[in-house]
């Protein structure tokens, strides 16, 4: 039996789509193996959000060929859609598939044999279809957490972002099909479903629905499960969604809400669809409506025009927010974006310094959130055994929990009391081994 190895760069949406690619290979008689093992075919699903993601693509190709120099190398994803010629020139790459083509791999390949020149199959962005790959487990296919892609593309015009160029306009899965797919995931044994997309909150365009209406349908599906929203734009996190999250045990008490900058000036330059006053009110309203809510924040440092004044505004703004953690990204110039031609370029060394400053603040926020949760009971879904004889899980609030291995807890909702933390994870004791949420 031929073997294929899969590697994903980038976001949770990419993990979902890699799973879809993997199923195509399984249906054609392949066995999926770990990427570090010898395989006949290596598939790399790429990202283009940062400069490092593109560098990582080259490194992963080299890593695959060190394992098996004769292997067939397929590269797809956002980087492949935007810059296929660059990838085709990477030594050892055999085929480049665009954002549409990756959903029908075997239509473009009949023999997985090494070639002197890479083949490129990339449709124009405006021709992208609404095909959806829909599931992938969080870490290894342990049937615990699944990524469920319900939306693709984006109609926003943020000046730093290449995603609309790579994935096209916003489009959504049919709501009834989404309900059917969720039921399939639950029947397969998954207990936490992570709703993913490029702009999940924009769900509903062209299918006569909305994200809130979809959430109502999904939470009405019978079963013992919870839904987690991977990320949602602040202008799309509406009061009805907050109210549903507060009132339904099937909704994780956690949001990841991109900010990008705490400076009003920089937000305008980024062409974001909200201002700092709106964002601050949203965060306080959400935490008031949902006690102990976990909130993650995306922020970019070193955007053109971000002087010391603007960075200080961001620093102070983040310090004042009742959030749980940040994902801090160092701005990097992306071709074909408005920002690449903007004045006020920030020195790369200074960008990285600001990133480190905010990461320190993020750790402070995480420590404060964990400390606040000591003594509280949370609902945890335990996933797997670690090498040290412990198992991990995540609470509804997206708190990482560590506990001595107990096979009876695996893939079960467990009532857990937090007693301490080490800054990265929380420890405690099991209160109740089964939590019924249906």
N, C-alpha and C positions, 0 to 999 in steps of 0.2 A: 504494500500500500504506500502510495506517495505521501510525503509529509509537507505541510505548510506551516510556517511560523508567522505570527502577526505582531506588529508593533505599532502603538498609537502615540502620536505626539499631540499635545494640546488639550482641548477641553473635554468635558463629559459627553458632549454631543459626538465628538470624534470616537469615543469609546463605543457609543451606541452603534455608530456606522461600521466600525471595525467588526463588531459582532455580526452584522448583516453580511459583510464580506466573508467572514469565516463560515457562515452557514452555507454560502454558495459553494465553498470548497468541500465542505462535508457532504453536501448533496451530490457532488461529483466524485465521491470516492476518496477524498483526501483525509488524512489524520492531522489534527492540529497539535503541534508540539510547542514547547517553550522556545522563545526567540533565541535563547542562548544555546539551543541544541541544533544539531545538524538537520537541515531540511532541504527538500528539493526546490521549494519556492519560499521566498521571503516577501511579505507584503508590508509596506510602510505607509501608514495613513498620516499625512503631514498637517502641520499648522503653519500659519503665516502671520500670527499676531505680533511676534517679536523677532528681532534679528537672530536671537539665539535659537529659535525654533528652526530656522532655515539651516543654521550651522549644525544643529542636532541631526537634521535629516542626513546630511553628508556623513556624519559620524556613524549613524546607524547603518547606512549602506555599507560603509567600510567594515563595520563590526560583523554584519551578515556574511560578507565575502571572506572574512578571515575564518569564519566557522566552516564555510563551504564555498571555495572559489568558483565552483561550477554551478552554483545555485542560480535560479532564475529570480531576478529582482523586479518587483512591481512597486511603483510609487504612485500614490493617489492622494486625494485630500486638497485642502485649500492652497497650499504652496504649489501643488501640481496644476491646479486650475489657473492660477495667476501667472506662473512662470515655468511653463512646461519645458521650454528650450533649455533653461538653466539646469533642470533636473536631468534632461536627456544627455547633457554633456558630462554628468557625473560618471566616472568610470565604473562600469559594472552594472548600471541600470539597463534593463531590457525593455521595459514598457512604462509609459506614463499615461495614467487614466484620469480624466477630469471628474468633476463633482457629479455628473450624471452617469458617466460610464462605469463608475465603481460599483453601481448597483446591478450590473450585468456583465461581470468580468469575463465569463466564458463566451460571450458573444464576440469578444475581441481577441481571444487567445485560443488556438487549437492545439499547439504544441509548445510545451514549456521548455524551450531550448535556448541556450545563450545566443546572443546576436552581437554582431560587430557594432551595429548602430541601434539605438533605442527607437522604438515606435512610439508615436504620440497620438492619442485619441482624446481630444478635449473639445467639447462643444462650447459655443459662445455662451456667456453668462445668461443672456436673455432667453436662451433655449433650454435652461435647466428645468427638469421635470419635478414632480412632487413625489418621487419615490421616497419611501421611508424605511430605513433599517430601524428596528425597534427595541432591541434588548442587548444588554451586556452586563454581566455581574460586576460588582465593585472591585474585588480583588480575587481573581481566580473564579472559576464558575462554581461557586459553592451554593448557588440557589438561595441567596440571602437578599442582596440588594441588586436591583436591575435598573439600567438606564432606559428610559422610554422616550423616544423622539417623537414629539407631536407637532413640531413646527420647524421650518427652515427658512433661511433668507432673512433679509432686513431691508426696510424702506427708510431707515434713518441715515443721516448724512454726517455722522461725526467726522471731524476733520482728520483724525489720527487713524481711522479704521479702514482696513482693506476687506473686511468680511463681506460687505455687500457686493464688492467686485468679484469675490470668489464664489459666492453662493446665490447671488441674484436677489430678487425681490421677495418679500414676505409671503409665505404660503403655509397652509395648515392641513393636517390630516383630517379627514372627514370625522365628525364627532362620533357617529355610530361605529365606525371602524376603530376609533380609539377605544371605545368601550369594549369591543370584541378583543382587541389586542391586550388590554389590561386583564381581561378574564383569562386569556391564554397564559400570561405571565403568572397570574395567581395559581392557575392549575399546574404550572410547572414548579411551584413551590416557593416562588419569590414572596417575601413579606414586606419589603420596602421598595417602592417604585419611585425613581427620581425622574421627574418630568423635565426633559431637556429640549433645547432648540436654540437657534441663534438669538431670537428675541421672543421667549416663551410668552410673555405677557401680551404680545401682539397677536396671539392665537385668535383665529376666527375669521380672518379676512377671506372672502370668496367662498366661505362654507356656511354663511349665515349663522354665525355663532360668536362667542367671546370666550376668553379664558375663564372667566367666572362661571359661565354656563357649562363649560366643559368640566370644571371642578365639581360642580353640582352633580353632573352625570356620573363622574368617576367615583365620588364618595358614596354614591348610591349603590354601587356594585357590591353584592354580598361578599363577605370574606373578612378574614382577620389580617389586615394590612394597614400600612400608612403610606401616604403620598408626601414626597418632598419636592419642592420647587428648586431646580438647580440654581437659577438666577433670574431676577426680574427687575426691569427698569423701574426707577422710583415713580415716574409719571404713570406707570401702568399698574402699580400696586394700589388697588382701589379699596375703599372702605368695605364693600361687600366681600372682597377676598379676605380682608382682615377679620371680618365678622365670622366668615365661614371657618377660618383657621382657629379662631378663638373657641368656636362652638363644636367643632368636629374632632373626635379622637382619631379620625383617620388622616388628619392633616398634621404634618410635623410642625412643631412650634419653633420654626427656624426660617429665616429668609436670608438670601444673599442679594444685597441691593447695591449695585455699582454707584459710586460717587464720582470718581476720577479726579476731582479737585475740590478743595474747600475754598478756593478763591473765586469770587464772582467773575472777575476778569477772565480767568483761564477757562471757566465753564462756558463763557460766551465764545471765546476763541475755539473751543472744542465743538461748538454747536450742539451742546447738550440741551435736552428739552425740559429743563427745570433750573431753578436757582438754589442757592444755599439755604435761603429761608424756607422754601418749599420742602427741601430734603430734611432739614432739622425738624420741622413740624411733623413730617411723616414718621420719622424715627420715634419721636416722643409719643405720637398718637398710637403707633403700633405697640410700643412697650407698655403703654397704659392699658390697651385693650387685651393684651396677651401677656400675663405675668411670666417672668423668667424667659422671655423670648430670646432666642439666640439670633444675632444679626452679624453677618459678614459684610465687608465693604471692599470694593475694588478702588484702588487709587493709583494714579500715574504721577511719577515725579519727573521733573526736567522737561516738561512740555515747552515749546517755544514761547517766549514771553514771560516765563515763570522766573521772575527775579526773587531776591531774598524776601521782599515784602509779600509777594504772592505765596511763596512757600510757607512763610510764617503764618499767613492766614489759614492755609490748609492744616498746618501743624496744630494750631490752636483750635480750629474747628473740630478736628478729629478728637482732640483731647476732651472736648466737651460733650461728645456724643455717647449715649449709653449703648455701645455696641460691644460685640464679643471678640472680634479679630478683624485684621485687614489682610487683603492680598495686595501687596505693593509691587508695582511694575515700573521699571525704569524705561522712560520713553526712548524709543528707537525710531529712526526715520524709515518710513515705508514708502516705496515707490507708488506713484499714482494717487497719493493722498494730498489734500489741500495743505496739511500741516508741514509738508516737506519744504514748501516754499515760503513759510512764514518767517519773519524776522525774530530776533531775540533768541538765537540758538544758545542753549545752555551747555557748558563744557561737560563732557562725558564723566569726568572724574567727580564734578559737582553733582551731577544727576545721581551717581551711585552713592555719594555721601548722603544725599537727601533720602534715598531709598533706605539706607541703613538707619537713619534717624527714625523714619516712620515704622520700620520693622521693630524697633525697640519699643515704640509706643504701642504697637500691636500686641507685643508680648505683655506689656503692662495691662492692656485691656483684657487680654485672655486671663491673666492672673486674677484680676478683679472679678471677672465673671465667674471663674471657677470658685473663688473664695466665697462669693455670694451664694453659690449653690451648695456649699457644705451644709449638711444636715437635711437637705431636701431630697425627696423621693422623685425619681425620674423613670421614664419608660425606655428600656434599653433593648435593642436587637443585637444579640451576640452573633459574631460571624465565624470565627475560626480560632485555631490554636496557633500561638506563636512559638518560636524555638525555645523560649525560656520557660515553657510549661504554662503560660498564661494565655488567655483568650481576650479578644478585643470586641468591642461593640460600640455603637453610637446611640446616644439618647435622642429623643425627639428634638431636643434643643441643639443637636449636632455637637454634643460633648463626647469626646473620645473616652471610653471607659475600659479599664483593664481589670481583669479578675482571674484568679486561678482557674485552670481549665476544668470544665465540668460539661461533659458531652450532652447532658440533659438540657443545657441552656442554648445549645447551638440552634440558630434560626427560630428562636422563641422570643416573644415579647416578655420582658422580665421587669418587674418592679424592683428598683435598685436604689439604695440610700447612699448618697455621696458622703464620705467621711473625710477625705483628704485629696490633695492633688500635688503633682510635681511640676506644674507649669505647662505640661504637654498633654497630660491625661489625668483622669480622676479615678480614685480608688474608693472602695466601700464594701457594702454587703448586700446580698440578695434579700429582698423582703418577700417577694412573691414570684414563683417560677412561671406562671402563666398570666398574661394580661389579655383579657378578651376585649377587642375593640370593634367587633362586628356589630 
